[in-house]
């Protein structure tokens, strides 16, 4: 048996992950043709590279089918209920930064904070007969955040893409989405609520609490952590 | 864990007990229209209920409780007064407490009665207490009606009272608002700047979306009005804190509350209702000297309880959820009754917990 490390199978996230491990003396590479999802590891025995879609890595970690995985901290929190029981954050990797934010029309001059959003939601419901709609694909993160801050009288509507357009199209009154620059928000006449993002995401190395860890696996993990400079 | 047939047998035993007290057996469907529940509970119910879709029904939920469908059924022409009992599975996702079962059996009793709310409260509580008597559980009670009366009696604007009432079931948010309205906490970011502007409506971006300019203007007018509202007096906040912090036995609570009511006359009618409930409980043989009353009890329960609230707990087993819970939900009948309403009170028992606790004792 070997320790399975799940890494995003394409794009910048894969390249940055390879760079990050490479800089620490563990060489990860795709093998075969460009289209074949197979990988190789040099610099550490007993570690096996598994290339997966970043969105599937949380689920594979929770199921224990991979021992370690690299994915966005937002995806783990969004896709796994009680995520801390299933995975452990070993190390934030310092790339893939993205903030999950809530945005409202810029012309809502009366809304700066979540506090305002809550008050507006109450008035909106009384006036329109339905709850103020927030378009998002991050249902769990946004719902937990709004509950924790005592926001009521809203509803989440699912939006898997072009989320910033939902306000103008009147299918939502506000949005919650990942933004790295804010350009799209400005172009759609939206502004971010004050008070910090719902979640500051970055690529993170996770350890599965659900995988079977043999003594050999633990030795491989200890060697890997030593190479990567991860303490404890 | 007890096997399911034993749990069903235990549930049937409680149901037969409620039927013997005159309750009519009802059997609401497991699939409930999601819209009604979402409208009542908001987005939080999505985190707790299993949502599914039917090509014809649309979005549906596996019933997360019985009260809502029983109220709906009653409001469509039930007799008065009415007593109902039911048993069956309810379904709740346990995302944050994965050791708890997502599917379990409840047995319940609901009483719709206009004549004597105190007697109705006492009847429901006393029946459940009698059914659970062998387990020696601790009962806790509270009264959301006293809290809402206290809020409605504050010397402040109707808008501020409405805001506090809306968050009665979210203690942290309630506290934030109360501190702000009492002048003990700063205004939220951006508020002062907005109100200081010569034209608060001015904006360099076009308005997009359904919320209109008139709605924004109305909110700004409300904010200007609110900024002029004097703070809630310290003494009133202190009284409210006293009320929220109360812990007493049912037999002693009335005198405490009457003392508070000297300075908070708005709660007097609710305190007298509580006193009448105490008498009705005693008349039914409930030991009110050993019955706890907590000022904040029920504030984190389901939002529909608006009067008497209660729960039965196994002492020394904080790992277990309450064995039984219940309360009064007059406002829910108003919401679901489309113009009709009837005072109503009810409670549910979890027979699986009864069996588990019974095994421990045997």
HADDOCK unambig.tbl for C-alpha pairs under 7 A between the chains (distance, minus, plus):
assign (segid A and resid 81 and name CA) (segid B and resid 95 and name CA) 5.04 0.50 0.50
assign (segid A and resid 81 and name CA) (segid B and resid 96 and name CA) 6.66 0.50 0.50
assign (segid A and resid 82 and name CA) (segid B and resid 95 and name CA) 5.89 0.50 0.50
assign (segid A and resid 82 and name CA) (segid B and resid 96 and name CA) 5.21 0.50 0.50
assign (segid A and resid 105 and name CA) (segid B and resid 207 and name CA) 6.73 0.50 0.50
assign (segid A and resid 105 and name CA) (segid B and resid 208 and name CA) 6.24 0.50 0.50
assign (segid A and resid 106 and name CA) (segid B and resid 205 and name CA) 6.23 0.50 0.50
assign (segid A and resid 107 and name CA) (segid B and resid 203 and name CA) 5.85 0.50 0.50
assign (segid A and resid 107 and name CA) (segid B and resid 205 and name CA) 5.86 0.50 0.50
assign (segid A and resid 107 and name CA) (segid B and resid 206 and name CA) 6.33 0.50 0.50
assign (segid A and resid 107 and name CA) (segid B and resid 207 and name CA) 5.09 0.50 0.50
assign (segid A and resid 108 and name CA) (segid B and resid 216 and name CA) 6.61 0.50 0.50
assign (segid A and resid 109 and name CA) (segid B and resid 201 and name CA) 6.40 0.50 0.50
assign (segid A and resid 110 and name CA) (segid B and resid 216 and name CA) 6.62 0.50 0.50
assign (segid A and resid 110 and name CA) (segid B and resid 220 and name CA) 6.34 0.50 0.50
assign (segid A and resid 112 and name CA) (segid B and resid 189 and name CA) 6.87 0.50 0.50
assign (segid A and resid 112 and name CA) (segid B and resid 190 and name CA) 5.97 0.50 0.50
assign (segid A and resid 113 and name CA) (segid B and resid 189 and name CA) 6.76 0.50 0.50
assign (segid A and resid 150 and name CA) (segid B and resid 170 and name CA) 6.38 0.50 0.50
assign (segid A and resid 150 and name CA) (segid B and resid 173 and name CA) 5.39 0.50 0.50
assign (segid A and resid 153 and name CA) (segid B and resid 42 and name CA) 6.23 0.50 0.50
assign (segid A and resid 154 and name CA) (segid B and resid 42 and name CA) 6.84 0.50 0.50
assign (segid A and resid 154 and name CA) (segid B and resid 43 and name CA) 6.76 0.50 0.50
assign (segid A and resid 155 and name CA) (segid B and resid 42 and name CA) 6.67 0.50 0.50
assign (segid A and resid 155 and name CA) (segid B and resid 43 and name CA) 5.36 0.50 0.50
assign (segid A and resid 156 and name CA) (segid B and resid 43 and name CA) 6.95 0.50 0.50
assign (segid A and resid 167 and name CA) (segid B and resid 208 and name CA) 6.48 0.50 0.50
assign (segid A and resid 167 and name CA) (segid B and resid 209 and name CA) 4.89 0.50 0.50
assign (segid A and resid 168 and name CA) (segid B and resid 208 and name CA) 5.10 0.50 0.50
assign (segid A and resid 168 and name CA) (segid B and resid 209 and name CA) 4.92 0.50 0.50
assign (segid A and resid 169 and name CA) (segid B and resid 209 and name CA) 6.92 0.50 0.50
assign (segid A and resid 170 and name CA) (segid B and resid 209 and name CA) 5.11 0.50 0.50
assign (segid A and resid 170 and name CA) (segid B and resid 210 and name CA) 5.69 0.50 0.50
assign (segid A and resid 173 and name CA) (segid B and resid 209 and name CA) 5.97 0.50 0.50
assign (segid A and resid 173 and name CA) (segid B and resid 210 and name CA) 6.58 0.50 0.50
assign (segid A and resid 189 and name CA) (segid B and resid 205 and name CA) 6.02 0.50 0.50
assign (segid A and resid 189 and name CA) (segid B and resid 206 and name CA) 6.86 0.50 0.50
